[in-house]
Amino acid sequence: PANALLELDGQIIPLDDLKHKQLGVGPHTVKVSLDGYETESLTVEIKGGQTIDRIVKLERSNGILMVKTTPSVADYRLFAIDASGAPVATVAYYGKTPAELSKVPVGEYELRVKHRDWELSRKVMVERKKTSAAEIVFPYGSLQVTVPPNVSFVLRSKDRVIKPADFNEIKPDNYELTVSGEGSEPATQPIVIGENDHKKVDFAALSVSSQPLKGVDILIG
Protein backbone atom coordinates (compact mmCIF):
# COMPACT_ATOMS: atom_id res chain seq x y z
CA PRO A 1 0.00 0.00 0.00
CA ALA A 2 1.15 3.54 -0.79
CA ASN A 3 0.75 4.69 2.85
CA ALA A 4 3.12 2.06 4.23
CA LEU A 5 5.89 3.02 6.66
CA LEU A 6 9.39 2.68 5.23
CA GLU A 7 12.61 2.20 7.19
CA LEU A 8 16.02 2.34 5.54
CA ASP A 9 18.89 1.07 7.65
CA GLY A 10 16.80 1.67 10.77
CA GLN A 11 15.72 5.22 9.87
CA ILE A 12 12.16 6.11 8.85
CA ILE A 13 12.01 8.01 5.58
CA PRO A 14 9.13 9.12 3.32
CA LEU A 15 8.54 6.75 0.44
CA ASP A 16 8.94 9.49 -2.17
CA ASP A 17 12.33 10.47 -0.74
CA LEU A 18 13.66 6.97 -1.36
CA LYS A 19 13.15 7.38 -5.09
CA HIS A 20 15.74 10.16 -5.22
CA LYS A 21 17.98 9.17 -2.34
CA GLN A 22 21.66 8.55 -3.03
CA LEU A 23 22.86 5.46 -1.22
CA GLY A 24 26.38 4.37 -0.54
CA VAL A 25 27.62 1.17 -2.08
CA GLY A 26 27.17 -1.99 -0.07
CA PRO A 27 24.26 -3.73 1.66
CA HIS A 28 21.22 -1.80 2.92
CA THR A 29 18.23 -3.05 4.91
CA VAL A 30 14.73 -1.97 3.93
CA LYS A 31 11.68 -2.65 6.13
CA VAL A 32 8.12 -1.89 5.06
CA SER A 33 5.26 -1.99 7.58
CA LEU A 34 1.63 -0.93 7.95
CA ASP A 35 -1.01 -1.60 10.60
CA GLY A 36 -3.04 -4.63 9.64
CA TYR A 37 -0.35 -6.02 7.35
CA GLU A 38 2.62 -8.34 7.76
CA THR A 39 5.96 -6.50 7.88
CA GLU A 40 8.36 -7.23 5.02
CA SER A 41 12.16 -6.84 5.29
CA LEU A 42 14.73 -7.17 2.55
CA THR A 43 18.42 -6.51 2.03
CA VAL A 44 19.66 -4.86 -1.18
CA GLU A 45 23.24 -4.70 -2.38
CA ILE A 46 24.13 -1.37 -4.00
CA LYS A 47 26.93 -1.17 -6.52
CA GLY A 48 28.46 1.98 -7.91
CA GLY A 49 26.22 3.80 -10.40
CA GLN A 50 23.46 1.23 -9.97
CA THR A 51 19.72 1.95 -9.73
CA ILE A 52 17.60 -0.73 -8.09
CA ASP A 53 13.82 -1.12 -8.34
CA ARG A 54 11.96 -3.31 -5.90
CA ILE A 55 8.22 -3.95 -5.57
CA VAL A 56 7.20 -4.87 -2.04
CA LYS A 57 3.74 -6.32 -1.61
CA LEU A 58 2.42 -6.52 1.94
CA GLU A 59 0.11 -9.36 2.89
CA ARG A 60 -2.84 -8.67 5.15
CA SER A 61 -2.43 -9.95 8.69
CA ASN A 62 -5.15 -12.39 9.64
CA GLY A 63 -6.64 -14.35 12.50
CA ILE A 64 -9.33 -16.91 13.23
CA LEU A 65 -12.91 -16.13 14.25
CA MET A 66 -15.14 -18.70 15.96
CA VAL A 67 -18.87 -17.95 15.68
CA LYS A 68 -21.33 -19.69 17.98
CA THR A 69 -24.97 -19.12 18.84
CA THR A 70 -27.66 -20.34 21.21
CA PRO A 71 -29.72 -21.96 19.71
CA SER A 72 -26.78 -23.67 18.07
CA VAL A 73 -27.85 -23.28 14.42
CA ALA A 74 -28.48 -19.82 12.97
CA ASP A 75 -27.61 -17.80 9.88
CA TYR A 76 -24.71 -15.38 10.20
CA ARG A 77 -23.24 -12.55 8.14
CA LEU A 78 -19.99 -10.74 8.83
CA PHE A 79 -19.41 -7.16 7.62
CA ALA A 80 -16.14 -5.22 7.72
CA ILE A 81 -16.18 -1.81 9.45
CA ASP A 82 -15.03 1.21 7.45
CA ALA A 83 -13.07 4.24 8.66
CA SER A 84 -16.27 5.99 9.79
CA GLY A 85 -17.19 3.09 12.06
CA ALA A 86 -20.07 1.90 9.88
CA PRO A 87 -20.37 -1.57 8.34
CA VAL A 88 -19.68 -1.74 4.62
CA ALA A 89 -22.45 -2.92 2.33
CA THR A 90 -20.68 -6.03 1.05
CA VAL A 91 -20.85 -9.19 3.13
CA ALA A 92 -17.36 -10.48 3.95
CA TYR A 93 -18.42 -13.91 5.22
CA TYR A 94 -21.74 -15.71 5.62
CA GLY A 95 -23.09 -19.14 6.47
CA LYS A 96 -24.56 -21.10 9.35
CA THR A 97 -23.36 -21.45 12.90
CA PRO A 98 -21.34 -22.91 14.44
CA ALA A 99 -18.54 -21.72 12.18
CA GLU A 100 -14.77 -21.39 12.25
CA LEU A 101 -13.52 -18.65 9.92
CA SER A 102 -9.82 -18.91 9.13
CA LYS A 103 -7.54 -16.28 7.57
CA VAL A 104 -9.88 -13.41 8.40
CA PRO A 105 -8.10 -10.08 7.83
CA VAL A 106 -7.47 -8.30 11.12
CA GLY A 107 -9.78 -5.49 12.09
CA GLU A 108 -13.22 -4.73 13.44
CA TYR A 109 -16.35 -6.35 12.04
CA GLU A 110 -20.09 -6.34 12.63
CA LEU A 111 -21.53 -9.81 13.15
CA ARG A 112 -25.23 -10.24 12.39
CA VAL A 113 -26.94 -13.46 13.37
CA LYS A 114 -30.52 -14.43 12.51
CA HIS A 115 -32.62 -17.20 14.01
CA ARG A 116 -36.09 -17.49 12.50
CA ASP A 117 -37.32 -13.87 12.29
CA TRP A 118 -35.03 -12.49 15.03
CA GLU A 119 -31.72 -10.83 14.12
CA LEU A 120 -29.10 -9.76 16.65
CA SER A 121 -25.77 -8.05 16.02
CA ARG A 122 -22.55 -7.19 17.80
CA LYS A 123 -19.09 -5.83 17.02
CA VAL A 124 -16.19 -8.29 16.95
CA MET A 125 -12.44 -7.76 16.66
CA VAL A 126 -10.12 -10.10 14.77
CA GLU A 127 -6.52 -9.93 15.98
CA ARG A 128 -3.30 -10.96 14.28
CA LYS A 129 -2.51 -14.67 14.59
CA LYS A 130 -5.07 -15.09 17.37
CA THR A 131 -8.33 -16.99 17.69
CA SER A 132 -11.25 -14.73 18.60
CA ALA A 133 -14.60 -16.09 19.75
CA ALA A 134 -18.00 -14.47 19.23
CA GLU A 135 -21.07 -16.04 20.81
CA ILE A 136 -24.56 -14.62 20.51
CA VAL A 137 -27.36 -15.92 22.71
CA PHE A 138 -30.97 -15.36 21.71
CA PRO A 139 -32.74 -14.75 25.06
CA TYR A 140 -35.93 -16.57 24.18
CA GLY A 141 -38.72 -16.99 26.69
CA SER A 142 -40.99 -20.00 26.94
CA LEU A 143 -44.58 -20.85 27.77
CA GLN A 144 -46.03 -24.03 29.24
CA VAL A 145 -49.79 -24.43 28.83
CA THR A 146 -51.90 -27.05 30.61
CA VAL A 147 -55.47 -27.54 29.35
CA PRO A 148 -58.26 -30.11 29.82
CA PRO A 149 -59.04 -32.61 27.07
CA ASN A 150 -60.71 -31.28 23.91
CA VAL A 151 -59.49 -27.74 24.55
CA SER A 152 -57.32 -25.96 22.00
CA PHE A 153 -55.21 -22.83 22.39
CA VAL A 154 -53.26 -20.39 20.26
CA LEU A 155 -50.70 -17.68 21.07
CA ARG A 156 -50.64 -14.52 18.97
CA SER A 157 -48.78 -11.24 18.84
CA LYS A 158 -49.60 -8.35 16.54
CA ASP A 159 -47.53 -9.85 13.71
CA ARG A 160 -47.12 -13.56 14.39
CA VAL A 161 -48.82 -16.75 15.50
CA ILE A 162 -46.75 -19.08 17.68
CA LYS A 163 -47.28 -22.81 17.25
CA PRO A 164 -47.24 -24.95 20.41
CA ALA A 165 -44.20 -26.78 19.01
CA ASP A 166 -42.29 -23.47 19.26
CA PHE A 167 -43.37 -22.56 22.82
CA ASN A 168 -39.87 -23.34 24.12
CA GLU A 169 -38.41 -20.54 22.00
CA ILE A 170 -40.68 -17.48 22.10
CA LYS A 171 -39.33 -14.11 21.06
CA PRO A 172 -39.92 -11.46 23.75
CA ASP A 173 -43.10 -9.55 22.93
CA ASN A 174 -46.67 -8.87 24.02
CA TYR A 175 -48.99 -11.78 23.26
CA GLU A 176 -52.56 -12.94 23.63
CA LEU A 177 -53.31 -16.52 24.60
CA THR A 178 -56.70 -17.71 23.39
CA VAL A 179 -58.17 -20.95 24.72
CA SER A 180 -61.34 -22.48 23.28
CA GLY A 181 -63.38 -25.64 23.68
CA GLU A 182 -66.34 -27.07 21.79
CA GLY A 183 -69.57 -25.37 22.82
CA SER A 184 -67.81 -22.70 24.89
CA GLU A 185 -66.83 -19.13 24.29
CA PRO A 186 -63.08 -18.55 23.94
CA ALA A 187 -61.03 -17.05 26.76
CA THR A 188 -58.29 -14.57 25.92
CA GLN A 189 -55.51 -13.55 28.27
CA PRO A 190 -52.72 -11.03 27.57
CA ILE A 191 -49.28 -12.44 28.30
CA VAL A 192 -45.97 -10.58 28.22
CA ILE A 193 -42.95 -12.74 27.42
CA GLY A 194 -39.68 -11.07 28.35
CA GLU A 195 -36.07 -12.05 27.73
CA ASN A 196 -35.32 -15.42 29.34
CA ASP A 197 -38.86 -15.31 30.72
CA HIS A 198 -40.45 -18.70 31.35
CA LYS A 199 -44.17 -18.77 32.17
CA LYS A 200 -46.79 -21.42 32.91
CA VAL A 201 -50.50 -21.18 32.20
CA ASP A 202 -52.81 -23.71 33.87
CA PHE A 203 -56.31 -24.39 32.53
CA ALA A 204 -56.36 -27.95 33.84
CA ALA A 205 -59.02 -27.34 36.52
CA LEU A 206 -61.43 -25.78 34.03
CA SER A 207 -64.55 -27.71 33.05
CA VAL A 208 -65.38 -26.54 29.56
CA SER A 209 -68.63 -28.49 29.43
CA SER A 210 -70.26 -26.74 32.39
CA GLN A 211 -69.14 -23.12 32.02
CA PRO A 212 -68.07 -20.74 29.31
CA LEU A 213 -64.37 -20.01 28.94
CA LYS A 214 -64.76 -16.29 28.45
CA GLY A 215 -63.68 -14.25 31.44
CA VAL A 216 -62.20 -17.07 33.51
CA ASP A 217 -59.02 -16.52 35.48
CA ILE A 218 -55.80 -17.91 34.05
CA LEU A 219 -53.16 -19.01 36.52
CA ILE A 220 -49.78 -17.77 35.36
CA GLY A 221 -46.73 -19.00 37.23
Secondary structure, 3 states (H helix, E strand, C coil): CCCCEEEECCEECCHHHHHCCCCCCEEEEEEEECCCECCEEEEEEECCCCCCCCCCCCCECEEEEEEEEECCCCEEEEEEECCCCCEEEEEEEEEECCEEEEEEECEEEEEEEEECCEEEEEEEEECCCCEEEEEEECCCEEEEEECCCCEEEEEECCCCEECHHHCCCECCEEEEEEEEECCCCCEEEEEEECCCCEEEEECCCCCCCCCCCCCCCCEEC
